[in-house]
């Protein structure tokens, strides 16, 4: 008989399943003579009948890890032995078994799919590993790593201007700001904010803060920096309040109305009485399509406020970039009439689902 091989050493182990047959069996499963449950990795098992190694696929089938089928009917007292070898796992290697240095090439040659468990730092303490050209000692300190680059705002930030607004703690300590502040000190010191807040904004640069201290004669708040274009922010953002742009126009709704989200903003208010039913076409502006402004998976919401007089005109159709879109209406009921002597607010949420593909959700509310 084949005994357990290799012996258990904390690195590689195997299960030896032995059972005496009653006769007539064509499959193996369950517990053996020593009450061990049959468990194997398919393709890594060996089946012996009365000491003779059977051929996988010809003499038996082993696919599910808990049973072996396809045997010729066994006789009473036949003795079956199944050697079940386990996968090698890095996690099972005790740290005392690792000696010497582990090189980059040895680590990189390992297939990730064959690594399981966790490799402790002290097992790789003497490794020579390079990250982005910098040396890293996994068992000790990490040195020479490149610093992270500063976050980048998309769009062009306008220069701070000397007018009423919030204080200088909103201004970052960049070379651009330092130059602007230095110029303001020389030309108009009364346009700067409180000294303590300015020094705080400029960090611990004592020399620069001292220069500002000695140059200020009077103080007034700086305006908030203004960003033009799109500012992308990743993560959770806390904002006390947001002011959205609204376009107010003494225009009467009728015909096809282009709603340019890049210039109209989130709200457009027509204050003159509508003179006919209208089609609303949502686009970026006269030069940009909404499809080019939005990315797949993004949404925007606009509110179109239309004044009605004695005739109940309404929005009869919706377009996006000049293409007809059938919106999904609140409660599933389409709009067939407006409200007289009132202001009808059409709230439309557009979701881009693919290239030039949009789903629109429309609700209308009467205000009078």
Secondary structure, DSSP 8 states (H G I E B T S, - for coil): ----SS---SS--EEEEEEE--S----EESB-TTS-B----TTSEEEEETTEE--BTTTBB--SSSEEB------TT-EEEEEEE----GGGS-GGG--S---HHHHHTS-GGG--S---GGGGTT--EEETTEEE-TTS-B-S---------SSEE----SSSS--GGGS---HHHHHHHHHHHHH-GGGS--HHHHHHHTTT-HHHHHHHHHH-SS--------EES-----S----S-----EEEE-----EEEEEEHHHH-SEEEEEEE--S-EEEEEES-SS--HHHHS-TT-EEEEEEEEEE-SS---EEEEEETTEE---EEGGG-------TTEEEEEEEEEEEEETTEEEEEEEEEEE-
